[in-house]
Amino acid sequence: MTAKDLKKLSRKELIELLLRQSRDLQDVKKQLEDTEAKLAKRDMQIKEAGSIAEAAMSLSGVFEAAQKAADEYLYQIKHADPETLKG
């Protein structure tokens, strides 16, 4: 709407226009808040996913070491002298 169009409006029409724009602005602000909240939640999920991935990788090393120890134990039992196991 141009300045010329605005000059043609009555006081009542101008107030209604301002009220409509004020409501529109409030709606846009609410949408912005909602979008920012969703973005913050998504950022937190991404950070948590990274932390979970790091934890899984470190646990993987623990599991590998435990598996090696179990394999070594089974090897020792299979290849042990039967007389030693009796005692």
WOLINWO-V918116 format. One record per helix or strand of 2 or more residues. SS is the DSSP state (H for helix, E for strand). FROM is the first residue (numbers start at 1). LEN is the number of residues. If there is no record, write none. Layout:
BEGIN
ss:SS from:FROM len:LEN
ss:SS from:FROM len:LEN
END
This chain:
BEGIN
ss:H from:3 len:6
ss:H from:11 len:68
ss:H from:82 len:5
END
